[in-house]
Amino acid sequence: MKKRKVIAAFASGIMLMSVMAACSKNDNSGTDAANDPNDSNTPANADASANTPANSDANEQEPAAPARTGTINISLPNASASVWNAVASGYMAKNPGVKVKVDNKPSDGYKEWLTAQLAAGKPDVDLVVNNEVAGLMSSGAFMDLYPYFDKANPYTGKAWKDSLDLETMGINIDGVGPDDHLYNLNFESVQIVWVYNKEIFQKVGIANPPKTFDELMADFEKLKAAGYTPLALGGDSNSMWSGQAGWLVRIYADQYLRDYITISHSQEQDYTYLPDIDDSWKFDAADAFNDANSKVTKNDLRAWKAIKDKAGPYKIAGNPKWEAYADNLKRLFQYVPDGFFGLKEDQAYNLFLTGKAATMVGTPASYWQLPKDFQDESKTGAKGAVKPFDYGFFKMPTMEGPEVMAPVRTIQIPIGFYGFVNKDAEQNALDADFMMYVTSPEGYNVYLKAIQDSTDAALSGAPALKDITLPDEMGKAFADFKPIGNTEGFSSPGNNLARGLWDYQPSVQEWVGTVQKFFGGQLTTKQYLEQLQANVDKNFNAVLKERNLEPSDLENPERKPPERKK
């Protein structure tokens, strides 16, 4: 029987991290360090019984394991310094021979900074968010976490993998083979939802939040007529690619192109095929979870071949589904702020905080973050606090029409993308030990309390960790955000074509210019899609090369591509 991993929600997603990195984590069920049966100096891979000689005196004290020593440097994008300093202090209290330094970075420019660090040779930084440099994953730049899964976590007394909710993380541990690697860990959850100002809705006569896209457009028209910005949304290049605007571009494409999975799923002869999963799979557009990694495996080579051949939903120009989707997308983007394409996300957020905009796209983290930000002059731009308002949430309003294949889904995935720069065995073991602490009830409790006490962080969703008990208020709040299906992490046309080709930056930037003209009325829908198709075709071979693939690999997609040196 073939075996391989089934890992969810990573790549094309790129988006969430920089924006969300400060908005997710923790628990209050940590163990008391004084009563912890696991000595903080026990190595992660030590077996206590193996260290006790068979003929040892019962009163003879077992010699202590060597204390951990070294330095761990943390640089995360847009993450709370107070939160990570609290985690660092908690870890150092358990390991006094280790120094943990926190030097978080702004989201803007983080990808470039990290790329430069790795290009310089041996960077000082250890813990990073690495999803935006996915092209470096196969180069050995990051530490593989799988080898540590079976090692004992000294902060829980059991194997590390037993503390992780692997199903929620999208990891089928039984399918992990010697060629599979895990270069980052996602133990925070997120669901993209809409946040709205209830008081503004009431003022303009909107009794209930919209359920359909047409209802949303009608509400937006009322809000615009009343002098409000209907949707607070950033439109600079980062937001259009990996931020909130990019989320909407991809989420709504999914409604029209759901049958992509009939092409990209693994077929029986494929090297990616897993009989235990794939033998029983059938396409069902009505099932919001039909293409989940737990239900079907994918062969990216088949997606690449479909793009090259312009097959099915992977054909852009002249495709009625793409045309209907683009028309509705343009309708939505008519209600963004003035100066949209030069607007950063923090500037758009300011419009919502100060009551100038009626809605925004966000996560459940806003439940706790908004009250903090009403008081934050750096975010409101006002002296003193702005007047708080009553706010609420609603799920993605679904587009309707003859070309729509299924109700709307959203991005609902475990996130974090925490990875360590690959170094020597000693440093890698120390880094793994730190992550074991963070994901233990004890460490997560430190993290959660720091978030609750902070002014610049909030938990975005329930953690994908076991043995964690959230405070009642948090647990109840997250229970309101029922799953409606996830679009993230798949080789779908919405993820890999709607914003340019497969996150290849020259293609993405060309698309940004094209979509600006489309939204501005300088291009018809037909012209826009023709230019997007030309963009994809022009960049196709360059993207293949970046992914270490050759056109010949697509001739027989059932075969695993040969290993090539970059």
C-alpha positions as CSV (number, residue, x, y, z in Angstrom):
1,M,0.0,0.0,0.0
2,K,1.3,3.4,-0.9
3,K,1.9,5.9,1.9
4,R,2.5,9.6,1.8
5,K,1.5,12.6,3.9
6,V,-1.7,14.5,3.7
7,I,-0.9,18.0,4.9
8,A,-3.4,20.8,4.7
9,A,-3.5,24.5,4.3
10,F,-0.1,25.8,3.4
11,A,1.2,27.3,0.3
12,S,-0.8,29.4,-2.0
13,G,-2.4,30.7,1.2
14,I,0.6,32.7,2.0
15,M,-1.7,35.5,2.8
16,L,-2.8,35.1,6.4
17,M,0.4,35.1,8.2
18,S,1.8,38.5,8.2
19,V,-1.6,40.0,9.0
20,M,-2.5,37.3,11.6
21,A,0.7,36.5,13.3
22,A,-0.1,38.7,16.3
23,C,-3.6,37.3,16.6
24,S,-3.6,33.8,17.7
25,K,-2.9,31.4,20.7
26,N,-3.1,30.0,24.2
27,D,-4.7,28.4,27.2
28,N,-5.1,28.6,31.0
29,S,-4.7,24.9,32.0
30,G,-0.9,24.9,32.4
31,T,0.7,22.7,35.0
32,D,2.4,24.1,38.0
33,A,6.2,24.2,37.3
34,A,7.0,23.3,40.9
35,N,4.9,20.1,40.6
36,D,5.9,19.2,37.1
37,P,7.1,15.5,37.2
38,N,9.3,16.2,34.1
39,D,12.5,17.8,35.1
40,S,13.1,20.9,32.9
41,N,16.6,19.6,32.2
42,T,15.5,16.3,30.7
43,P,16.5,16.2,27.1
44,A,13.5,16.0,24.6
45,N,14.6,12.5,23.5
46,A,15.5,11.0,26.9
47,D,13.9,8.0,28.3
48,A,14.0,8.3,32.1
49,S,13.9,4.5,32.7
50,A,16.8,3.9,30.4
51,N,19.0,6.2,32.5
52,T,18.5,4.1,35.7
53,P,20.9,1.1,36.0
54,A,19.2,-2.2,36.8
55,N,21.2,-2.7,40.0
56,S,21.0,0.9,41.2
57,D,20.4,1.6,44.9
58,A,16.8,2.7,45.4
59,N,18.1,5.6,47.5
60,E,20.8,6.6,45.0
61,Q,19.7,9.8,43.2
62,E,19.8,9.6,39.4
63,P,22.3,12.1,38.0
64,A,20.7,15.1,36.4
65,A,20.8,15.4,32.6
66,P,22.9,18.2,31.2
67,A,21.2,21.6,31.4
68,R,20.2,23.1,28.1
69,T,22.4,26.1,27.0
70,G,22.3,28.3,24.0
71,T,20.4,31.2,22.4
72,I,17.1,31.3,20.5
73,N,16.4,34.4,18.4
74,I,12.8,35.1,17.5
75,S,11.8,37.4,14.7
76,L,8.1,37.1,13.7
77,P,6.1,39.5,11.4
78,N,3.6,41.9,13.1
79,A,3.7,39.8,16.3
80,S,3.2,41.2,19.8
81,A,6.5,41.8,21.6
82,S,4.9,41.6,25.0
83,V,3.4,38.2,24.2
84,W,6.5,36.6,22.9
85,N,8.7,38.1,25.6
86,A,6.3,36.6,28.2
87,V,6.7,33.2,26.4
88,A,10.5,33.7,26.3
89,S,10.6,34.5,30.0
90,G,8.5,31.4,30.9
91,Y,10.9,29.2,28.9
92,M,14.0,30.7,30.3
93,A,12.7,30.2,33.9
94,K,12.5,26.5,33.0
95,N,15.9,26.6,31.3
96,P,18.1,29.2,32.9
97,G,21.0,28.3,30.7
98,V,19.2,29.5,27.6
99,K,18.8,33.1,26.4
100,V,15.7,33.8,24.3
101,K,15.8,37.1,22.4
102,V,12.7,38.6,20.7
103,D,13.1,41.0,17.8
104,N,9.9,41.0,15.9
105,K,9.6,42.8,12.5
106,P,6.9,44.7,10.6
107,S,4.8,42.8,8.1
108,D,5.9,45.1,5.3
109,G,9.2,43.9,4.0
110,Y,9.3,40.8,6.2
111,K,9.7,38.4,3.2
112,E,12.5,40.5,1.8
113,W,14.2,40.6,5.2
114,L,14.0,36.9,5.7
115,T,15.2,36.1,2.2
116,A,18.2,38.4,2.8
117,Q,18.9,36.7,6.1
118,L,19.0,33.2,4.5
119,A,21.0,34.4,1.5
120,A,23.7,35.8,3.9
121,G,24.8,32.3,4.9
122,K,24.2,31.5,8.6
123,P,21.7,33.9,10.0
124,D,21.3,34.6,13.7
125,V,17.5,34.3,13.6
126,D,15.9,31.0,14.6
127,L,12.1,31.1,14.9
128,V,10.4,32.8,11.9
129,V,7.2,32.7,9.9
130,N,8.2,31.1,6.6
131,N,5.1,30.7,4.4
132,E,6.0,33.7,2.2
133,V,9.3,32.0,1.2
134,A,7.8,28.7,0.2
135,G,10.3,28.4,-2.7
136,L,13.1,27.9,-0.1
137,M,11.4,25.0,1.6
138,S,13.1,22.3,-0.5
139,S,16.5,24.0,-0.3
140,G,17.2,22.9,3.3
141,A,16.8,26.4,4.7
142,F,14.4,25.2,7.4
143,M,14.5,22.5,10.0
144,D,12.3,19.4,9.4
145,L,10.0,19.0,12.4
146,Y,8.9,15.5,11.7
147,P,12.0,13.8,13.3
148,Y,11.0,15.4,16.6
149,F,7.4,14.2,16.7
150,D,8.2,10.9,18.3
151,K,10.6,12.4,20.9
152,A,9.4,12.9,24.4
153,N,8.1,16.4,25.2
154,P,9.7,17.2,28.6
155,Y,6.9,19.6,29.4
156,T,4.1,17.0,29.0
157,G,5.9,13.6,29.7
158,K,4.6,12.1,26.4
159,A,5.6,12.1,22.7
160,W,5.3,15.5,21.2
161,K,2.9,14.4,18.5
162,D,0.5,13.3,21.2
163,S,0.0,16.9,22.3
164,L,-0.8,18.1,18.8
165,D,-4.3,17.9,17.2
166,L,-2.9,16.5,14.0
167,E,-6.3,16.0,12.4
168,T,-7.0,19.7,12.8
169,M,-3.5,20.6,11.6
170,G,-4.2,18.5,8.4
171,I,-1.5,16.0,9.1
172,N,-2.0,12.2,8.5
173,I,0.9,10.9,10.5
174,D,0.4,7.4,9.3
175,G,1.0,8.6,5.7
176,V,4.3,10.3,6.4
177,G,7.1,8.6,4.5
178,P,10.9,9.2,4.4
179,D,10.5,11.7,1.6
180,D,8.0,13.8,3.5
181,H,9.0,16.9,5.5
182,L,7.3,19.4,7.8
183,Y,9.0,22.8,7.7
184,N,6.6,24.8,9.8
185,L,3.9,24.2,12.4
186,N,0.4,25.5,12.4
187,F,-1.3,25.3,15.8
188,E,-3.5,28.4,15.7
189,S,-6.8,28.4,13.9
190,V,-8.4,31.1,11.9
191,Q,-11.7,31.7,10.0
192,I,-12.2,34.6,7.7
193,V,-15.4,36.4,8.5
194,W,-17.0,39.8,8.1
195,V,-17.1,42.3,10.9
196,Y,-19.7,45.1,10.9
197,N,-20.7,48.2,12.8
198,K,-24.1,47.4,14.2
199,E,-24.9,51.0,15.0
200,I,-24.2,52.2,11.4
201,F,-26.4,49.4,10.0
202,Q,-29.2,50.4,12.3
203,K,-28.9,54.1,11.3
204,V,-29.3,53.3,7.6
205,G,-32.2,50.9,8.2
206,I,-30.4,47.5,7.8
207,A,-32.1,45.2,10.3
208,N,-30.0,42.0,9.7
209,P,-26.6,41.3,8.2
210,P,-26.7,39.9,4.6
211,K,-26.8,36.3,3.8
212,T,-26.3,36.5,0.0
213,F,-24.0,38.6,-2.1
214,D,-26.9,40.4,-3.7
215,E,-28.2,41.4,-0.3
216,L,-24.6,42.6,0.6
217,M,-24.6,44.8,-2.6
218,A,-28.0,46.3,-1.7
219,D,-26.8,47.0,1.8
220,F,-23.6,48.6,0.5
221,E,-25.6,50.8,-1.8
222,K,-27.6,52.1,1.2
223,L,-24.4,52.7,3.3
224,K,-22.7,54.5,0.4
225,A,-25.7,56.8,-0.1
226,A,-25.7,57.6,3.6
227,G,-22.1,58.8,3.4
228,Y,-20.2,55.8,4.8
229,T,-17.5,53.7,3.2
230,P,-19.2,50.3,2.9
231,L,-16.1,48.2,3.1
232,A,-12.8,49.1,4.8
233,L,-10.3,47.2,2.7
234,G,-6.6,47.8,1.9
235,G,-5.7,47.8,-1.8
236,D,-1.9,48.0,-2.0
237,S,0.1,45.2,-3.6
238,N,0.5,43.2,-0.4
239,S,-3.2,43.3,0.4
240,M,-4.2,42.3,-3.1
241,W,-1.8,39.4,-3.1
242,S,-1.5,38.0,0.5
243,G,-3.9,40.2,2.5
244,Q,-7.6,40.8,2.9
245,A,-8.3,41.8,-0.7
246,G,-6.6,38.7,-1.9
247,W,-8.7,36.6,0.5
248,L,-11.9,37.8,-1.2
249,V,-10.5,37.4,-4.7
250,R,-9.7,33.7,-3.9
251,I,-12.7,32.9,-1.7
252,Y,-15.3,34.0,-4.3
253,A,-13.5,32.3,-7.2
254,D,-14.0,29.0,-5.4
255,Q,-17.8,29.2,-5.8
256,Y,-17.4,29.0,-9.6
257,L,-14.5,26.7,-10.0
258,R,-15.2,23.9,-7.4
259,D,-14.9,21.2,-10.0
260,Y,-11.1,21.7,-10.2
261,I,-10.8,18.7,-8.0
262,T,-12.0,16.4,-10.7
263,I,-8.8,17.2,-12.5
264,S,-6.2,17.7,-9.8
265,H,-7.2,14.7,-7.6
266,S,-4.8,11.7,-7.5
267,Q,-5.6,8.9,-9.9
268,E,-5.0,5.3,-9.2
269,Q,-1.7,5.1,-11.1
270,D,-0.3,8.3,-9.5
271,Y,2.6,8.4,-7.2
272,T,0.5,10.5,-4.8
273,Y,-2.4,8.0,-4.6
274,L,-3.4,6.7,-1.2
275,P,-5.9,3.8,-1.6
276,D,-7.2,4.2,2.0
277,I,-8.4,7.7,1.2
278,D,-8.8,7.9,-2.6
279,D,-10.5,4.6,-3.3
280,S,-13.8,5.8,-1.8
281,W,-13.7,9.4,-3.0
282,K,-16.3,10.8,-5.4
283,F,-16.8,14.5,-6.5
284,D,-19.8,16.2,-4.7
285,A,-20.0,20.0,-5.2
286,A,-22.7,20.1,-2.5
287,D,-20.3,18.8,0.1
288,A,-18.3,21.8,1.4
289,F,-15.5,19.4,2.6
290,N,-15.4,17.2,-0.5
291,D,-11.9,18.3,-1.4
292,A,-10.5,18.3,2.1
293,N,-7.1,16.6,2.4
294,S,-8.6,14.0,4.7
295,K,-11.0,12.9,1.9
296,V,-8.9,13.0,-1.2
297,T,-5.2,13.5,-2.2
298,K,-4.0,15.8,-4.9
299,N,-1.4,15.6,-7.6
300,D,0.0,19.1,-8.3
301,L,1.4,17.9,-11.6
302,R,-2.1,17.3,-12.8
303,A,-3.0,20.9,-11.8
304,W,0.1,22.2,-13.7
305,K,-0.8,20.2,-16.7
306,A,-4.4,21.5,-16.7
307,I,-3.0,25.1,-16.6
308,K,-0.7,24.4,-19.5
309,D,-3.5,22.7,-21.5
310,K,-6.2,25.2,-20.4
311,A,-8.4,22.4,-19.2
312,G,-11.8,22.9,-17.5
313,P,-11.8,25.5,-14.8
314,Y,-8.0,26.1,-15.3
315,K,-8.9,27.9,-18.6
316,I,-9.5,31.6,-17.9
317,A,-10.2,33.5,-21.1
318,G,-13.5,32.6,-22.8
319,N,-14.7,30.7,-19.7
320,P,-18.3,31.7,-18.7
321,K,-17.6,30.8,-15.1
322,W,-14.6,33.1,-14.9
323,E,-16.6,35.8,-16.6
324,A,-19.5,35.6,-14.1
325,Y,-17.1,35.6,-11.2
326,A,-15.1,38.6,-12.5
327,D,-18.3,40.6,-13.0
328,N,-19.4,40.0,-9.4
329,L,-15.9,40.7,-8.1
330,K,-15.9,44.1,-9.8
331,R,-19.3,44.9,-8.2
332,L,-17.8,44.2,-4.7
333,F,-14.7,46.3,-5.2
334,Q,-16.8,49.4,-6.2
335,Y,-17.5,49.9,-2.5
336,V,-13.9,50.2,-1.1
337,P,-12.4,53.4,0.2
338,D,-11.2,56.3,-2.0
339,G,-7.6,55.8,-3.0
340,F,-8.0,52.1,-2.6
341,F,-5.0,50.9,-4.6
342,G,-2.6,53.0,-2.5
343,L,-4.3,52.1,0.8
344,K,-2.6,49.9,3.4
345,E,-4.5,47.6,5.6
346,D,-3.8,49.6,8.8
347,Q,-5.2,52.7,7.1
348,A,-8.3,50.8,6.1
349,Y,-8.7,49.5,9.6
350,N,-8.5,53.0,10.9
351,L,-11.7,53.8,8.9
352,F,-13.6,51.0,10.6
353,L,-12.2,51.9,14.1
354,T,-13.3,55.5,13.8
355,G,-16.8,54.7,12.5
356,K,-16.2,55.9,8.9
357,A,-16.6,52.5,7.4
358,A,-19.4,50.0,8.0
359,T,-17.7,46.6,7.5
360,M,-14.3,45.0,7.3
361,V,-13.0,41.5,6.6
362,G,-11.3,39.9,9.6
363,T,-11.2,37.0,12.1
364,P,-12.8,36.1,15.4
365,A,-9.8,37.8,17.0
366,S,-11.7,41.1,16.5
367,Y,-14.0,40.0,19.3
368,W,-11.2,40.8,21.8
369,Q,-9.0,43.1,19.7
370,L,-11.5,45.9,18.9
371,P,-12.0,47.0,22.5
372,K,-8.2,47.3,22.9
373,D,-7.8,49.2,19.6
374,F,-10.5,51.7,20.4
375,Q,-8.1,52.9,23.1
376,D,-5.0,52.8,20.9
377,E,-4.0,56.2,19.5
378,S,-1.5,54.7,17.1
379,K,-4.4,52.8,15.4
380,T,-7.2,55.4,15.7
381,G,-5.1,58.5,14.9
382,A,-7.1,60.3,17.6
383,K,-5.9,61.8,20.9
384,G,-7.4,59.6,23.6
385,A,-9.8,56.8,22.9
386,V,-12.4,56.9,20.2
387,K,-16.0,56.2,21.1
388,P,-16.5,52.4,21.1
389,F,-19.4,51.0,19.1
390,D,-21.4,47.8,19.1
391,Y,-20.1,45.4,16.5
392,G,-21.0,41.9,15.2
393,F,-20.0,39.2,12.8
394,F,-21.5,37.5,9.8
395,K,-20.2,34.8,7.5
396,M,-19.3,35.2,3.8
397,P,-22.4,36.2,1.9
398,T,-22.8,33.6,-0.9
399,M,-22.8,34.6,-4.6
400,E,-25.7,33.2,-6.6
401,G,-26.4,32.6,-10.3
402,P,-26.4,30.0,-13.1
403,E,-22.6,29.7,-13.1
404,V,-22.2,29.2,-9.4
405,M,-21.4,25.6,-8.5
406,A,-21.8,25.7,-4.8
407,P,-22.4,27.9,-1.8
408,V,-19.5,30.1,-0.6
409,R,-16.8,28.7,1.6
410,T,-14.1,30.7,3.5
411,I,-10.6,30.4,4.6
412,Q,-10.7,28.3,7.8
413,I,-7.4,26.7,8.6
414,P,-4.8,26.1,11.2
415,I,-2.2,28.9,10.8
416,G,1.0,30.0,12.3
417,F,3.6,28.8,9.8
418,Y,6.2,28.8,12.6
419,G,9.5,27.4,11.3
420,F,13.1,27.3,12.4
421,V,16.1,28.1,10.3
422,N,18.0,24.9,9.8
423,K,21.3,24.9,11.8
424,D,23.4,22.3,13.5
425,A,21.9,19.3,15.4
426,E,22.4,21.0,18.8
427,Q,20.7,24.2,17.9
428,N,17.9,22.4,16.1
429,A,17.2,20.2,19.2
430,L,17.1,23.4,21.3
431,D,14.7,25.0,18.9
432,A,12.5,22.0,18.9
433,D,12.5,22.0,22.7
434,F,11.3,25.6,22.7
435,M,8.4,24.7,20.4
436,M,7.5,21.7,22.6
437,Y,7.2,24.2,25.5
438,V,5.1,26.6,23.5
439,T,2.7,23.9,22.5
440,S,2.4,22.3,25.9
441,P,-0.4,23.3,28.3
442,E,2.2,25.0,30.5
443,G,3.7,27.1,27.8
444,Y,0.4,27.8,26.0
445,N,-1.0,29.0,29.3
446,V,1.8,31.6,29.5
447,Y,1.1,32.6,26.0
448,L,-2.7,32.9,26.5
449,K,-2.4,35.0,29.6
450,A,0.1,37.3,27.9
451,I,-2.5,37.8,25.0
452,Q,-5.2,38.5,27.5
453,D,-3.0,41.1,29.2
454,S,-1.7,42.7,26.0
455,T,-2.9,45.7,24.2
456,D,-1.8,44.5,20.7
457,A,-2.8,40.8,20.4
458,A,-5.9,38.6,20.4
459,L,-6.6,34.9,19.9
460,S,-8.0,34.3,16.4
461,G,-9.4,30.9,17.1
462,A,-9.3,27.7,19.1
463,P,-5.8,26.1,19.2
464,A,-5.0,22.9,17.3
465,L,-3.6,21.5,20.5
466,K,-4.7,18.8,22.9
467,D,-5.2,19.2,26.7
468,I,-6.0,22.9,26.3
469,T,-8.9,24.4,28.0
470,L,-9.8,27.9,26.9
471,P,-11.5,30.4,29.3
472,D,-15.3,30.1,29.1
473,E,-15.8,33.4,27.3
474,M,-13.3,32.4,24.5
475,G,-14.7,29.0,24.2
476,K,-18.3,30.3,23.8
477,A,-17.2,33.0,21.3
478,F,-15.4,30.6,19.0
479,A,-18.4,28.2,19.1
480,D,-20.4,30.8,17.2
481,F,-18.1,30.5,14.2
482,K,-19.4,27.3,12.6
483,P,-17.4,25.8,9.8
484,I,-18.7,26.5,6.3
485,G,-15.9,24.9,4.4
486,N,-12.3,25.8,3.6
487,T,-10.8,27.1,0.3
488,E,-7.2,27.4,1.5
489,G,-4.3,25.1,0.7
490,F,-5.5,23.5,-2.5
491,S,-4.1,23.7,-6.1
492,S,-7.3,25.2,-7.3
493,P,-7.7,27.9,-10.0
494,G,-8.9,30.3,-7.4
495,N,-5.8,29.9,-5.4
496,N,-3.3,29.6,-8.2
497,L,-4.7,31.7,-11.1
498,A,-7.0,34.4,-9.8
499,R,-4.1,36.6,-8.6
500,G,-1.6,35.7,-11.2
501,L,0.2,32.4,-11.5
502,W,0.9,30.4,-8.3
503,D,2.2,33.3,-6.2
504,Y,5.1,34.0,-8.6
505,Q,5.8,37.6,-7.9
506,P,6.4,38.9,-11.4
507,S,3.0,37.4,-12.4
508,V,1.3,38.7,-9.2
509,Q,2.5,42.2,-9.8
510,E,1.4,42.2,-13.4
511,W,-2.0,41.0,-12.3
512,V,-2.3,43.8,-9.7
513,G,-1.8,46.4,-12.5
514,T,-4.4,44.6,-14.7
515,V,-7.0,44.3,-12.0
516,Q,-6.6,48.0,-11.2
517,K,-7.5,48.8,-14.8
518,F,-10.4,46.4,-14.7
519,F,-11.9,47.7,-11.5
520,G,-11.3,51.3,-12.8
521,G,-13.3,50.6,-15.9
522,Q,-10.4,50.7,-18.3
523,L,-10.8,47.1,-19.3
524,T,-13.9,45.1,-20.1
525,T,-14.4,41.7,-18.4
526,K,-13.3,40.0,-21.6
527,Q,-10.2,42.1,-21.9
528,Y,-9.3,41.6,-18.2
529,L,-9.5,37.8,-18.5
530,E,-7.6,37.7,-21.8
531,Q,-4.8,39.7,-20.1
532,L,-4.8,37.4,-17.1
533,Q,-4.6,34.4,-19.3
534,A,-1.7,35.9,-21.2
535,N,0.0,36.6,-17.9
536,V,-0.3,33.0,-16.9
537,D,0.9,31.7,-20.2
538,K,3.9,34.0,-20.3
539,N,5.1,33.1,-16.8
540,F,4.3,29.4,-16.9
541,N,7.8,28.1,-17.7
542,A,9.5,30.4,-15.2
543,V,7.2,29.3,-12.4
544,L,7.8,25.7,-13.3
545,K,11.6,26.3,-13.0
546,E,11.2,28.1,-9.7
547,R,9.4,25.0,-8.4
548,N,12.2,22.8,-9.7
549,L,10.0,21.2,-12.3
550,E,10.4,20.8,-16.1
551,P,7.8,20.7,-18.8
552,S,8.6,17.1,-19.4
553,D,7.4,16.3,-15.9
554,L,3.8,17.1,-17.1
555,E,3.9,14.6,-19.9
556,N,3.5,11.8,-17.3
557,P,1.9,13.3,-14.2
558,E,1.5,9.9,-12.6
559,R,5.3,9.7,-12.1
560,K,7.2,11.4,-9.3
561,P,9.5,14.1,-10.8
562,P,13.2,13.3,-10.5
563,E,15.2,15.1,-7.8
564,R,17.1,18.0,-9.2
565,K,19.8,20.2,-7.8
566,K,18.8,23.9,-7.8
